[in-house]
């Protein structure tokens, strides 16, 4: 589509991606819930058997592992649902609380990769910018960086006009910082919000990602 503006191409790609993500999440929730229910029934039965023989103990350990994976997959599906839902309501929210929601959403994945997530802020930051889209950007950025970083500390700064979230990834390549598709997605959604997605070389190696959002979305300010 050589004559179509890049913004419209990006919007088209994001719309398709949201539909695909919504379909995957919807179709996967039912069998996952079924597995969780059957695992619960098995746990009730095995709790009696495991106390009597070692074979029951081994089966109980396997069941615990299955339940853990089900919870992890359920968290990932919740992320997909968050990605496709954006009701467009212009409501004020606390950005630190939103970042903590993202941390909670990715808790099991962070545990798997032994990555510590934290956020620091010198002041409380509130925003009217699209909560669902900002969540998408933060989650996508963390998904890209979690597997290769043992510590991700987000720094939050804000003013009446804008707020920024920055994070240093020690393993990211400053020469090609947006190689990961999740980071490309985060950058695209940020542009859609009329924000800015900056990358620069970090002082002690790696790459700094700084995401700047308008404190009030374009839709809200025009209302």
TORPA-4810 file (N, C-alpha, C, O; in nm, 3 decimals):
<nodes>
NODE_1_0.085_-0.120_0.000_0.000_0.000_0.000_0.088_0.125_0.000_0.098_0.193_0.102_X
NODE_2_0.151_0.155_-0.113_0.249_0.264_-0.117_0.189_0.401_-0.097_0.258_0.492_-0.050_X
NODE_3_0.058_0.420_-0.133_-0.001_0.553_-0.126_-0.080_0.577_0.003_-0.133_0.686_0.024_X
NODE_4_-0.087_0.477_0.087_-0.161_0.490_0.212_-0.067_0.543_0.321_0.041_0.488_0.340_X
NODE_5_-0.107_0.649_0.393_-0.022_0.704_0.499_0.015_0.597_0.601_-0.061_0.505_0.629_X
NODE_6_0.135_0.612_0.655_0.185_0.511_0.749_0.092_0.497_0.870_0.074_0.386_0.920_X
NODE_7_0.033_0.609_0.917_-0.055_0.602_1.033_-0.176_0.514_1.007_-0.220_0.438_1.093_X
NODE_8_-0.232_0.525_0.883_-0.350_0.446_0.850_-0.313_0.298_0.834_-0.390_0.209_0.871_X
NODE_9_-0.194_0.273_0.778_-0.148_0.135_0.769_-0.133_0.075_0.908_-0.174_-0.039_0.933_X
NODE_10_-0.075_0.153_0.997_-0.054_0.107_1.134_-0.186_0.079_1.202_-0.201_-0.023_1.270_X
NODE_11_-0.284_0.169_1.185_-0.415_0.150_1.246_-0.482_0.024_1.193_-0.545_-0.050_1.268_X
NODE_12_-0.467_0.000_1.062_-0.525_-0.120_1.000_-0.462_-0.247_1.057_-0.532_-0.344_1.088_X
NODE_13_-0.329_-0.245_1.072_-0.260_-0.361_1.128_-0.302_-0.385_1.273_-0.322_-0.500_1.314_X
NODE_14_-0.316_-0.278_1.350_-0.354_-0.291_1.491_-0.496_-0.345_1.503_-0.524_-0.426_1.591_X
NODE_15_-0.587_-0.300_1.415_-0.725_-0.348_1.418_-0.731_-0.497_1.391_-0.804_-0.571_1.458_X
NODE_16_-0.655_-0.541_1.292_-0.650_-0.684_1.259_-0.592_-0.763_1.376_-0.643_-0.869_1.412_X
NODE_17_-0.484_-0.708_1.435_-0.419_-0.777_1.546_-0.513_-0.788_1.666_-0.513_-0.890_1.735_X
NODE_18_-0.592_-0.685_1.691_-0.687_-0.691_1.802_-0.793_-0.798_1.778_-0.832_-0.870_1.871_X
NODE_19_-0.841_-0.808_1.654_-0.941_-0.910_1.623_-0.883_-1.051_1.641_-0.949_-1.140_1.694_X
NODE_20_-0.759_-1.069_1.596_-0.694_-1.200_1.610_-0.674_-1.232_1.758_-0.701_-1.344_1.803_X
NODE_21_-0.624_-1.133_1.834_-0.599_-1.154_1.977_-0.729_-1.185_2.050_-0.732_-1.272_2.137_X
NODE_22_-0.837_-1.115_2.015_-0.966_-1.140_2.078_-1.017_-1.280_2.048_-1.071_-1.347_2.135_X
NODE_23_-1.000_-1.323_1.922_-1.044_-1.456_1.883_-0.967_-1.565_1.956_-1.024_-1.663_2.003_X
NODE_24_-0.834_-1.547_1.965_-0.751_-1.645_2.035_-0.792_-1.654_2.182_-0.807_-1.763_2.237_X
NODE_25_-0.809_-1.538_2.245_-0.844_-1.536_2.388_-0.980_-1.601_2.412_-0.996_-1.679_2.505_X
NODE_26_-1.077_-1.568_2.327_-1.213_-1.621_2.346_-1.216_-1.772_2.326_-1.277_-1.843_2.406_X
NODE_27_-1.152_-1.821_2.220_-1.154_-1.964_2.191_-1.073_-2.045_2.292_-1.098_-2.164_2.310_X
NODE_28_-0.977_-1.982_2.356_-0.890_-2.056_2.449_-0.942_-2.059_2.591_-0.907_-2.148_2.668_X
NODE_29_-1.027_-1.964_2.627_-1.075_-1.955_2.764_-1.158_-2.078_2.805_-1.142_-2.129_2.916_X
NODE_30_-1.246_-2.124_2.717_-1.335_-2.236_2.752_-1.258_-2.364_2.783_-1.279_-2.422_2.890_X
NODE_31_-1.169_-2.412_2.693_-1.093_-2.534_2.728_-1.002_-2.514_2.849_-0.980_-2.608_2.925_X
NODE_32_-0.950_-2.393_2.867_-0.864_-2.368_2.982_-0.944_-2.376_3.112_-0.897_-2.431_3.211_X
NODE_33_-1.065_-2.320_3.110_-1.152_-2.330_3.227_-1.188_-2.476_3.257_-1.197_-2.517_3.372_X
NODE_34_-1.209_-2.553_3.149_-1.241_-2.695_3.166_-1.125_-2.769_3.232_-1.146_-2.852_3.321_X
NODE_35_-1.003_-2.739_3.189_-0.884_-2.801_3.249_-0.875_-2.764_3.396_-0.845_-2.849_3.481_X
NODE_36_-0.900_-2.637_3.427_-0.892_-2.591_3.567_-0.995_-2.662_3.655_-0.964_-2.700_3.768_X
NODE_37_-1.117_-2.680_3.603_-1.223_-2.746_3.681_-1.187_-2.893_3.706_-1.201_-2.943_3.817_X
NODE_38_-1.140_-2.961_3.599_-1.104_-3.102_3.613_-0.982_-3.120_3.704_-0.971_-3.219_3.777_X
NODE_39_-0.890_-3.022_3.700_-0.773_-3.027_3.788_-0.817_-3.015_3.934_-0.761_-3.080_4.022_X
NODE_40_-0.917_-2.931_3.957_-0.969_-2.914_4.093_-1.031_-3.045_4.144_-1.011_-3.083_4.259_X
NODE_41_-1.106_-3.113_4.056_-1.169_-3.241_4.094_-1.061_-3.346_4.123_-1.070_-3.420_4.221_X
NODE_42_-0.959_-3.350_4.036_-0.849_-3.445_4.058_-0.775_-3.418_4.188_-0.733_-3.510_4.257_X
NODE_43_-0.759_-3.289_4.219_-0.689_-3.253_4.344_-0.765_-3.308_4.465_-0.705_-3.357_4.560_X
NODE_44_-0.898_-3.299_4.460_-0.978_-3.351_4.570_-0.956_-3.502_4.588_-0.946_-3.552_4.699_X
NODE_45_-0.950_-3.573_4.473_-0.930_-3.719_4.478_-0.787_-3.754_4.521_-0.765_-3.842_4.604_X
NODE_46_-0.691_-3.683_4.462_-0.550_-3.716_4.489_-0.507_-3.678_4.630_-0.413_-3.736_4.683_X
NODE_47_-0.576_-3.583_4.691_-0.540_-3.545_4.828_-0.559_-3.662_4.923_-0.494_-3.670_5.027_X
NODE_48_-0.648_-3.753_4.886_-0.670_-3.872_4.968_-0.568_-3.982_4.934_-0.520_-4.052_5.023_X
NODE_49_-0.537_-3.995_4.802_-0.446_-4.102_4.758_-0.302_-4.071_4.796_-0.229_-4.161_4.838_X
NODE_50_-0.259_-3.943_4.781_-0.119_-3.906_4.800_-0.071_-3.935_4.942_0.047_-3.959_4.964_X
NODE_51_-0.162_-3.934_5.036_-0.124_-3.962_5.174_-0.099_-4.111_5.199_-0.046_-4.150_5.302_X
NODE_52_-0.138_-4.193_5.101_-0.130_-4.337_5.119_-0.013_-4.403_5.046_0.037_-4.506_5.092_X
NODE_53_0.032_-4.347_4.932_0.142_-4.409_4.857_0.223_-4.305_4.780_0.176_-4.193_4.758_X
NODE_54_0.343_-4.341_4.740_0.433_-4.249_4.671_0.387_-4.219_4.530_0.412_-4.110_4.478_X
NODE_55_0.320_-4.314_4.465_0.269_-4.289_4.331_0.168_-4.174_4.334_0.165_-4.090_4.244_X
NODE_56_0.087_-4.172_4.438_-0.008_-4.063_4.455_0.063_-3.930_4.476_0.017_-3.827_4.427_X
NODE_57_0.174_-3.932_4.548_0.252_-3.810_4.569_0.306_-3.755_4.438_0.303_-3.634_4.414_X
NODE_58_0.356_-3.846_4.352_0.411_-3.802_4.222_0.301_-3.742_4.135_0.322_-3.641_4.068_X
NODE_59_0.186_-3.804_4.136_0.073_-3.752_4.058_0.029_-3.615_4.112_-0.011_-3.527_4.035_X
NODE_60_0.037_-3.599_4.243_-0.001_-3.473_4.306_0.094_-3.361_4.262_0.050_-3.248_4.238_X
NODE_61_0.223_-3.391_4.252_0.323_-3.294_4.206_0.296_-3.255_4.061_0.303_-3.137_4.025_X
NODE_62_0.264_-3.355_3.977_0.232_-3.328_3.836_0.110_-3.238_3.824_0.107_-3.147_3.741_X
NODE_63_0.009_-3.265_3.905_-0.114_-3.185_3.903_-0.086_-3.041_3.944_-0.140_-2.948_3.885_X
NODE_64_-0.001_-3.023_4.044_0.035_-2.888_4.088_0.103_-2.811_3.976_0.079_-2.692_3.959_X
NODE_65_0.188_-2.880_3.899_0.255_-2.817_3.785_0.154_-2.777_3.678_0.165_-2.669_3.620_X
NODE_66_0.057_-2.864_3.652_-0.048_-2.834_3.553_-0.127_-2.711_3.596_-0.154_-2.623_3.515_X
NODE_67_-0.164_-2.707_3.724_-0.241_-2.593_3.775_-0.162_-2.463_3.763_-0.219_-2.358_3.731_X
NODE_68_-0.032_-2.469_3.787_0.052_-2.351_3.775_0.055_-2.301_3.631_0.046_-2.180_3.607_X
NODE_69_0.068_-2.393_3.535_0.070_-2.355_3.394_-0.065_-2.300_3.349_-0.070_-2.208_3.268_X
NODE_70_-0.174_-2.356_3.403_-0.307_-2.306_3.369_-0.322_-2.161_3.415_-0.376_-2.078_3.342_X
NODE_71_-0.274_-2.131_3.537_-0.282_-1.993_3.588_-0.198_-1.899_3.502_-0.239_-1.786_3.475_X
NODE_72_-0.081_-1.947_3.460_0.006_-1.862_3.376_-0.061_-1.834_3.241_-0.060_-1.720_3.193_X
NODE_73_-0.119_-1.937_3.180_-0.187_-1.919_3.052_-0.309_-1.828_3.068_-0.340_-1.748_2.980_X
NODE_74_-0.378_-1.843_3.180_-0.495_-1.760_3.206_-0.456_-1.613_3.216_-0.528_-1.526_3.168_X
NODE_75_-0.340_-1.586_3.279_-0.291_-1.448_3.289_-0.258_-1.392_3.151_-0.284_-1.275_3.122_X
NODE_76_-0.200_-1.476_3.065_-0.167_-1.431_2.930_-0.293_-1.403_2.850_-0.297_-1.308_2.771_X
NODE_77_-0.398_-1.485_2.868_-0.524_-1.462_2.799_-0.590_-1.333_2.847_-0.651_-1.260_2.770_X
NODE_78_-0.578_-1.307_2.978_-0.629_-1.180_3.031_-0.560_-1.062_2.964_-0.623_-0.960_2.939_X
NODE_79_-0.431_-1.078_2.936_-0.357_-0.973_2.868_-0.415_-0.949_2.729_-0.430_-0.835_2.686_X
NODE_80_-0.449_-1.058_2.658_-0.510_-1.045_2.526_-0.644_-0.971_2.535_-0.674_-0.885_2.452_X
NODE_81_-0.724_-1.006_2.637_-0.852_-0.938_2.654_-0.832_-0.789_2.681_-0.905_-0.706_2.627_X
NODE_82_-0.733_-0.755_2.764_-0.702_-0.615_2.789_-0.661_-0.545_2.660_-0.690_-0.427_2.639_X
NODE_83_-0.594_-0.620_2.573_-0.544_-0.562_2.447_-0.659_-0.522_2.354_-0.653_-0.419_2.288_X
NODE_84_-0.765_-0.606_2.350_-0.872_-0.580_2.254_-0.980_-0.489_2.312_-1.062_-0.435_2.237_X
NODE_85_-0.981_-0.470_2.444_-1.084_-0.387_2.504_-1.037_-0.244_2.520_-0.935_-0.218_2.585_X
NODE_86_-1.110_-0.152_2.461_-1.084_-0.009_2.481_-1.216_0.062_2.459_-1.254_0.091_2.346_X
NODE_87_-1.288_0.090_2.570_-1.422_0.147_2.556_-1.420_0.295_2.524_-1.525_0.354_2.501_X
NODE_88_-1.302_0.357_2.522_-1.291_0.497_2.482_-1.334_0.596_2.590_-1.338_0.716_2.565_X
NODE_89_-1.365_0.547_2.709_-1.406_0.638_2.816_-1.289_0.724_2.863_-1.179_0.674_2.883_X
NODE_90_-1.315_0.852_2.879_-1.211_0.945_2.923_-1.219_0.961_3.073_-1.272_1.060_3.124_X
NODE_91_-1.166_0.863_3.145_-1.170_0.869_3.290_-1.029_0.883_3.346_-0.933_0.830_3.289_X
NODE_92_-1.019_0.954_3.457_-0.889_0.974_3.519_-0.845_0.847_3.592_-0.928_0.778_3.651_X
NODE_93_-0.716_0.818_3.587_-0.663_0.701_3.657_-0.521_0.731_3.701_-0.454_0.819_3.646_X
NODE_94_-0.477_0.657_3.802_-0.342_0.672_3.856_-0.247_0.584_3.776_-0.269_0.464_3.765_X
NODE_95_-0.142_0.642_3.721_-0.052_0.568_3.632_0.030_0.465_3.709_0.056_0.356_3.659_X
NODE_96_0.073_0.500_3.831_0.148_0.404_3.913_0.065_0.279_3.939_0.116_0.167_3.934_X
NODE_97_-0.065_0.299_3.968_-0.154_0.185_3.992_-0.170_0.102_3.865_-0.177_-0.020_3.871_X
NODE_98_-0.174_0.168_3.750_-0.185_0.097_3.623_-0.061_0.012_3.597_-0.071_-0.102_3.553_X
NODE_99_0.056_0.068_3.625_0.181_-0.007_3.607_0.182_-0.129_3.699_0.228_-0.237_3.660_X
NODE_100_0.132_-0.112_3.821_0.125_-0.225_3.914_0.031_-0.333_3.861_0.057_-0.452_3.879_X
NODE_101_-0.078_-0.292_3.796_-0.169_-0.387_3.732_-0.094_-0.469_3.627_-0.113_-0.590_3.616_X
NODE_102_-0.010_-0.401_3.550_0.070_-0.469_3.447_0.166_-0.569_3.511_0.186_-0.679_3.460_X
NODE_103_0.226_-0.529_3.623_0.316_-0.619_3.695_0.240_-0.743_3.742_0.289_-0.855_3.730_X
NODE_104_0.119_-0.722_3.797_0.039_-0.834_3.845_0.002_-0.927_3.730_0.001_-1.050_3.746_X
NODE_105_-0.028_-0.869_3.616_-0.065_-0.947_3.498_0.049_-1.036_3.452_0.027_-1.147_3.404_X
NODE_106_0.171_-0.987_3.467_0.289_-1.059_3.418_0.365_-1.129_3.531_0.479_-1.172_3.512_X
NODE_107_0.302_-1.141_3.648_0.372_-1.196_3.764_0.430_-1.335_3.736_0.547_-1.360_3.763_X
NODE_108_0.348_-1.424_3.683_0.393_-1.562_3.662_0.506_-1.568_3.559_0.599_-1.647_3.572_X
NODE_109_0.495_-1.484_3.456_0.600_-1.482_3.354_0.730_-1.427_3.411_0.838_-1.478_3.382_X
NODE_110_0.720_-1.322_3.493_0.840_-1.265_3.556_0.905_-1.366_3.649_1.028_-1.375_3.655_X
NODE_111_0.823_-1.443_3.721_0.876_-1.547_3.809_0.949_-1.654_3.730_1.055_-1.701_3.771_X
NODE_112_0.892_-1.691_3.616_0.955_-1.793_3.532_1.095_-1.749_3.489_1.188_-1.830_3.486_X
NODE_113_1.111_-1.621_3.455_1.240_-1.571_3.407_1.324_-1.511_3.520_1.429_-1.451_3.494_X
NODE_114_1.279_-1.526_3.645_1.353_-1.472_3.760_1.381_-1.323_3.745_1.490_-1.275_3.776_X
NODE_115_1.282_-1.252_3.696_1.298_-1.108_3.674_1.220_-1.030_3.780_1.103_-1.057_3.805_X
NODE_116_1.286_-0.932_3.841_1.223_-0.846_3.940_1.169_-0.721_3.872_1.241_-0.653_3.799_X
NODE_117_1.041_-0.689_3.897_0.978_-0.571_3.839_0.953_-0.468_3.949_0.904_-0.502_4.057_X
NODE_118_0.987_-0.342_3.922_0.963_-0.237_4.020_0.938_-0.105_3.948_0.976_-0.089_3.832_X
NODE_119_0.875_-0.012_4.018_0.849_0.121_3.961_0.881_0.227_4.065_0.851_0.211_4.183_X
NODE_120_0.943_0.335_4.020_0.974_0.447_4.108_0.914_0.574_4.049_0.911_0.594_3.928_X
NODE_121_0.868_0.661_4.139_0.808_0.787_4.095_0.827_0.892_4.202_0.808_0.865_4.321_X
NODE_122_0.863_1.012_4.160_0.883_1.121_4.256_0.752_1.185_4.298_0.747_1.257_4.397_X
NODE_123_0.645_1.159_4.223_0.517_1.221_4.253_0.406_1.132_4.198_0.429_1.045_4.115_X
NODE_124_0.284_1.156_4.246_0.168_1.086_4.193_0.136_1.140_4.054_0.135_1.261_4.032_X
NODE_125_0.110_1.050_3.960_0.081_1.090_3.823_-0.055_1.035_3.783_-0.077_0.914_3.786_X
NODE_126_-0.146_1.125_3.745_-0.277_1.084_3.696_-0.288_1.120_3.548_-0.220_1.210_3.499_X
NODE_127_-0.374_1.048_3.477_-0.386_1.071_3.334_-0.529_1.045_3.287_-0.604_0.970_3.350_X
NODE_128_-0.566_1.108_3.175_-0.692_1.081_3.106_-0.664_1.013_2.971_-0.758_0.982_2.897_X
NODE_129_-0.538_0.989_2.940_-0.506_0.922_2.814_-0.557_0.780_2.820_-0.567_0.722_2.929_X
NODE_130_-0.590_0.721_2.706_-0.654_0.590_2.700_-0.585_0.487_2.789_-0.470_0.450_2.764_X
NODE_131_-0.655_0.443_2.893_-0.597_0.349_2.989_-0.564_0.216_2.923_-0.458_0.158_2.948_X
NODE_132_-0.655_0.167_2.837_-0.633_0.038_2.771_-0.511_0.042_2.681_-0.432_-0.053_2.678_X
NODE_133_-0.495_0.152_2.607_-0.381_0.162_2.514_-0.249_0.178_2.589_-0.148_0.118_2.551_X
NODE_134_-0.249_0.258_2.695_-0.127_0.274_2.775_-0.088_0.140_2.836_0.030_0.104_2.840_X
NODE_135_-0.188_0.065_2.884_-0.162_-0.070_2.938_-0.099_-0.159_2.830_-0.004_-0.232_2.858_X
NODE_136_-0.152_-0.152_2.709_-0.098_-0.232_2.599_0.050_-0.202_2.575_0.130_-0.292_2.554_X
NODE_137_0.083_-0.074_2.578_0.222_-0.033_2.553_0.314_-0.086_2.662_0.420_-0.142_2.633_X
NODE_138_0.275_-0.068_2.788_0.360_-0.111_2.899_0.377_-0.263_2.899_0.488_-0.313_2.915_X
NODE_139_0.267_-0.337_2.881_0.273_-0.483_2.880_0.357_-0.533_2.764_0.439_-0.624_2.782_X
NODE_140_0.339_-0.476_2.646_0.416_-0.519_2.528_0.565_-0.495_2.549_0.647_-0.578_2.513_X
NODE_141_0.599_-0.379_2.607_0.740_-0.348_2.634_0.800_-0.448_2.732_0.911_-0.497_2.712_X
NODE_142_0.726_-0.477_2.839_0.776_-0.572_2.939_0.788_-0.713_2.881_0.882_-0.786_2.914_X
NODE_143_0.693_-0.753_2.797_0.700_-0.885_2.734_0.826_-0.901_2.650_0.884_-1.009_2.641_X
NODE_144_0.867_-0.792_2.587_0.988_-0.796_2.504_1.114_-0.808_2.589_1.211_-0.873_2.549_X
NODE_145_1.114_-0.744_2.707_1.237_-0.733_2.786_1.250_-0.838_2.897_1.361_-0.866_2.942_X
NODE_146_1.138_-0.896_2.941_1.140_-0.991_3.053_1.234_-1.110_3.033_1.310_-1.143_3.124_X
NODE_147_1.233_-1.175_2.916_1.311_-1.299_2.903_1.462_-1.282_2.919_1.531_-1.378_2.952_X
NODE_148_1.514_-1.162_2.896_1.660_-1.146_2.894_1.712_-1.047_2.997_1.829_-1.008_2.992_X
NODE_149_1.627_-1.005_3.092_1.670_-0.910_3.194_1.625_-0.958_3.331_1.510_-0.995_3.349_X
NODE_150_1.717_-0.956_3.428_1.685_-1.005_3.562_1.624_-0.897_3.650_1.573_-0.926_3.758_X
NODE_151_1.631_-0.771_3.605_1.579_-0.662_3.686_1.531_-0.551_3.593_1.609_-0.496_3.515_X
NODE_152_1.403_-0.519_3.601_1.346_-0.411_3.520_1.281_-0.311_3.614_1.179_-0.340_3.676_X
NODE_153_1.341_-0.193_3.624_1.289_-0.089_3.710_1.236_0.026_3.623_1.312_0.090_3.551_X
NODE_154_1.106_0.050_3.631_1.044_0.156_3.552_1.046_0.286_3.631_1.019_0.288_3.751_X
NODE_155_1.077_0.393_3.562_1.079_0.526_3.624_0.965_0.609_3.564_0.955_0.623_3.443_X
NODE_156_0.881_0.662_3.650_0.763_0.737_3.607_0.779_0.885_3.639_0.810_0.921_3.753_X
NODE_157_0.758_0.969_3.540_0.760_1.114_3.559_0.638_1.174_3.491_0.589_1.122_3.392_X
NODE_158_0.589_1.286_3.547_0.470_1.345_3.488_0.454_1.493_3.511_0.517_1.551_3.600_X
NODE_159_0.368_1.553_3.429_0.331_1.694_3.442_0.185_1.704_3.399_0.122_1.602_3.371_X
NODE_160_0.132_1.824_3.393_-0.007_1.842_3.351_-0.027_1.805_3.205_-0.135_1.761_3.167_X
NODE_161_0.077_1.821_3.122_0.064_1.799_2.978_0.100_1.658_2.934_0.044_1.607_2.837_X
NODE_162_0.193_1.595_3.004_0.240_1.464_2.958_0.301_1.386_3.074_0.329_1.441_3.180_X
NODE_163_0.319_1.257_3.052_0.392_1.175_3.149_0.476_1.075_3.071_0.444_1.040_2.957_X
NODE_164_0.583_1.028_3.133_0.673_0.936_3.066_0.704_0.816_3.154_0.709_0.826_3.277_X
NODE_165_0.725_0.702_3.089_0.768_0.580_3.155_0.898_0.537_3.088_0.901_0.519_2.967_X
NODE_166_1.004_0.522_3.165_1.132_0.482_3.108_1.186_0.359_3.179_1.161_0.339_3.298_X
NODE_167_1.261_0.278_3.106_1.320_0.156_3.161_1.450_0.127_3.087_1.459_0.149_2.966_X
NODE_168_1.548_0.078_3.160_1.677_0.041_3.100_1.684_-0.111_3.088_1.662_-0.183_3.185_X
NODE_169_1.713_-0.159_2.967_1.731_-0.301_2.942_1.878_-0.325_2.911_1.927_-0.284_2.805_X
NODE_170_1.949_-0.392_3.001_2.094_-0.410_2.986_2.129_-0.496_2.865_2.238_-0.482_2.809_X
NODE_171_2.037_-0.585_2.824_2.071_-0.676_2.715_2.027_-0.626_2.578_2.057_-0.688_2.476_X
NODE_172_1.955_-0.514_2.575_1.907_-0.462_2.446_2.021_-0.403_2.365_2.116_-0.347_2.421_X
NODE_173_2.012_-0.417_2.234_2.115_-0.367_2.143_2.080_-0.224_2.101_1.981_-0.204_2.030_X
NODE_174_2.159_-0.124_2.141_2.129_0.015_2.105_2.129_0.038_1.953_2.064_0.130_1.904_X
NODE_175_2.202_-0.047_1.880_2.208_-0.030_1.734_2.079_-0.074_1.667_2.047_-0.029_1.557_X
NODE_176_2.004_-0.163_1.731_1.879_-0.212_1.674_1.777_-0.234_1.787_1.737_-0.348_1.812_X
NODE_177_1.736_-0.127_1.854_1.657_-0.140_1.977_1.515_-0.194_1.954_1.457_-0.253_2.046_X
NODE_178_1.460_-0.175_1.835_1.321_-0.216_1.810_1.313_-0.344_1.728_1.220_-0.362_1.649_X
NODE_179_1.411_-0.432_1.745_1.411_-0.557_1.670_1.298_-0.649_1.715_1.244_-0.724_1.634_X
NODE_180_1.261_-0.642_1.843_1.157_-0.730_1.895_1.019_-0.684_1.848_0.989_-0.564_1.854_X
NODE_181_0.933_-0.777_1.800_0.801_-0.738_1.752_0.713_-0.675_1.860_0.629_-0.591_1.829_X
NODE_182_0.731_-0.716_1.987_0.653_-0.655_2.095_0.689_-0.507_2.110_0.602_-0.425_2.138_X
NODE_183_0.817_-0.474_2.093_0.859_-0.334_2.102_0.808_-0.255_1.982_0.773_-0.138_1.995_X
NODE_184_0.804_-0.318_1.865_0.747_-0.252_1.748_0.599_-0.222_1.770_0.550_-0.116_1.733_X
NODE_185_0.529_-0.318_1.831_0.388_-0.298_1.863_0.371_-0.183_1.962_0.285_-0.097_1.943_X
NODE_186_0.454_-0.181_2.068_0.446_-0.074_2.168_0.472_0.062_2.104_0.403_0.159_2.135_X
NODE_187_0.570_0.069_2.016_0.601_0.194_1.948_0.485_0.239_1.861_0.452_0.358_1.856_X
NODE_188_0.422_0.143_1.791_0.310_0.177_1.704_0.191_0.231_1.782_0.130_0.330_1.741_X
NODE_189_0.156_0.166_1.892_0.043_0.213_1.972_0.072_0.349_2.033_-0.018_0.433_2.043_X
NODE_190_0.197_0.371_2.073_0.235_0.502_2.129_0.215_0.612_2.025_0.165_0.719_2.058_X
NODE_191_0.253_0.585_1.901_0.232_0.683_1.793_0.083_0.708_1.772_0.041_0.821_1.746_X
NODE_192_0.005_0.602_1.784_-0.141_0.614_1.768_-0.199_0.707_1.875_-0.298_0.776_1.850_X
NODE_193_-0.138_0.708_1.993_-0.183_0.794_2.102_-0.124_0.935_2.094_-0.140_1.015_2.186_X
NODE_194_-0.055_0.964_1.984_0.013_1.093_1.968_0.124_1.108_2.070_0.156_1.220_2.112_X
NODE_195_0.184_0.996_2.109_0.296_0.999_2.202_0.428_0.978_2.131_0.434_0.979_2.008_X
NODE_196_0.533_0.958_2.208_0.668_0.940_2.150_0.736_0.820_2.215_0.726_0.801_2.336_X
NODE_197_0.804_0.741_2.134_0.875_0.623_2.182_1.023_0.642_2.151_1.066_0.623_2.037_X
NODE_198_1.102_0.680_2.254_1.242_0.712_2.234_1.332_0.596_2.279_1.302_0.526_2.375_X
NODE_199_1.442_0.577_2.207_1.544_0.480_2.248_1.680_0.549_2.246_1.707_0.632_2.160_X
NODE_200_1.764_0.512_2.342_1.899_0.568_2.347_1.990_0.470_2.420_1.942_0.383_2.493_X
NODE_201_2.120_0.486_2.401_2.217_0.399_2.470_2.219_0.436_2.617_2.225_0.554_2.652_X
NODE_202_2.214_0.335_2.705_2.218_0.357_2.849_2.362_0.381_2.894_2.456_0.338_2.827_X
NODE_203_2.379_0.450_3.007_2.512_0.486_3.056_2.599_0.364_3.083_2.718_0.363_3.050_X
NODE_204_2.541_0.261_3.142_2.619_0.142_3.181_2.595_0.023_3.089_2.604_-0.092_3.133_X
NODE_205_2.564_0.051_2.964_2.540_-0.057_2.869_2.392_-0.084_2.849_2.309_-0.052_2.935_X
NODE_206_2.360_-0.144_2.737_2.221_-0.171_2.708_2.152_-0.052_2.646_2.216_0.034_2.587_X
NODE_207_2.020_-0.048_2.661_1.941_0.055_2.594_1.834_0.109_2.688_1.775_0.034_2.767_X
NODE_208_1.811_0.240_2.679_1.704_0.303_2.756_1.583_0.325_2.666_1.594_0.380_2.557_X
NODE_209_1.469_0.281_2.714_1.343_0.303_2.642_1.262_0.406_2.720_1.232_0.385_2.838_X
NODE_210_1.226_0.516_2.655_1.144_0.618_2.720_1.018_0.639_2.638_1.023_0.672_2.519_X
NODE_211_0.905_0.619_2.703_0.776_0.629_2.636_0.703_0.751_2.692_0.677_0.758_2.813_X
NODE_212_0.671_0.845_2.606_0.606_0.969_2.649_0.462_0.970_2.599_0.437_0.953_2.479_X
NODE_213_0.368_0.989_2.691_0.226_0.992_2.657_0.169_1.131_2.687_0.213_1.196_2.782_X
NODE_214_0.072_1.176_2.609_0.000_1.298_2.650_-0.086_1.266_2.770_-0.148_1.160_2.775_X
NODE_215_-0.090_1.355_2.868_-0.167_1.330_2.990_-0.317_1.324_2.960_-0.392_1.257_3.030_X
NODE_216_-0.359_1.396_2.857_-0.498_1.394_2.814_-0.503_1.352_2.670_-0.432_1.408_2.586_X
NODE_217_-0.587_1.253_2.640_-0.593_1.203_2.503_-0.653_1.308_2.410_-0.720_1.401_2.455_X
NODE_218_-0.629_1.291_2.281_-0.680_1.385_2.182_-0.831_1.387_2.183_-0.894_1.492_2.168_X
NODE_219_-0.891_1.267_2.203_-1.037_1.254_2.205_-1.095_1.334_2.323_-1.198_1.399_2.309_X
NODE_220_-1.027_1.327_2.438_-1.076_1.396_2.556_-1.063_1.547_2.542_-1.154_1.622_2.576_X
NODE_221_-0.947_1.591_2.492_-0.923_1.735_2.484_-1.014_1.801_2.382_-1.039_1.921_2.391_X
NODE_222_-1.062_1.726_2.287_-1.151_1.783_2.186_-1.296_1.778_2.225_-1.383_1.832_2.157_X
NODE_223_-1.323_1.710_2.338_-1.463_1.693_2.380_-1.521_1.823_2.435_-1.637_1.826_2.475_X
</nodes>
